[in-house]
Amino acid sequence: MIESWWRSLKHGWLYINHLDSMATLRKLLEFYVAEHNEVMPHSAFDGQTPDEMYLGRGDVVPDELARRRREARTTRMEQNRNVACCGCPQRGAANQEDLAA
């Protein structure tokens, strides 16, 4: 697990920044560790940050994420159902033709 963290730190943060001094390196490391523990959600913790998991403050996070996923799926399905391509009849127009026949 620690190898994964080191890889994320190096490839996702340190290698993309200019490391010109030890002070810069220290500042970047402190920022990354704080972000990793306090801000970044982790899939292993059902979307909670390590701090939320450790301190017990993120109990609502998994339920909130599940609710938002359901809402996003419903919205996406609704939008997709309302889109018609040029080869397909409009949903309302097709229904009117069927009723007239």
Buried (B, 14 or more C-beta within 10 A) or exposed (E): EEEEEEEBBEEEBBEEEEEEEEEEEEEBEEEBEEEBBEEEBBEEBBBBBBBBBEEEEBEEBEEEBEEEEEEEEEEEEEEEEEEEEEEEEEEEEEEEEEEEE
